[in-house]
Amino acid sequence: MSDYRLPPYARTMGMEVDHIEDGAPVIAMDFAERVQGRPGFLHGGAIGGLLEMAAHAALRAELDRLGSDSRIKPVNISIEYLRGGVQERTFARGEVIRAGRRVANVRVEAWQGDRSKLVASSWMNFLLAPPKEN
């Protein structure tokens, strides 16, 4: 998992794997102009993107642990914005609630500074598909 690579979108937004916690990557994003919405606050889309990347990372880590090379196809995402993200580093970590043969459910939380005061949380559902044939 130490070699987990974020996709180009995440890297463009300034996201990186901060550390691994209980087998899942904690994704971090520093505040910058490219993620700013209204002055001094994170854009909701940037927060949503961070949540999505953390969900993908957590699910990929779990599938790797299970020895599965299933393809991950997002089905839907539900985001709860709980407070404005301010000008500081934001973290997000996904937790795989269920990874079955065809469907996976991931819960994600994002925070700044105090982990008990979430900026946002989300549920993301994925379809798990067999690897592509070459």
Secondary structure, DSSP 8 states (H G I E B T S, - for coil): -TT----HHHHHTTEEEEEEETTEEEEEE---GGGB-STTSB-HHHHHHHHHHHHHHHHHHHHHHHT---EEEEEEEEEEE-S---SS-EEEEEEEEEE-SSEEEEEEEEESS-TTSEEEEEEEEEEEE-----
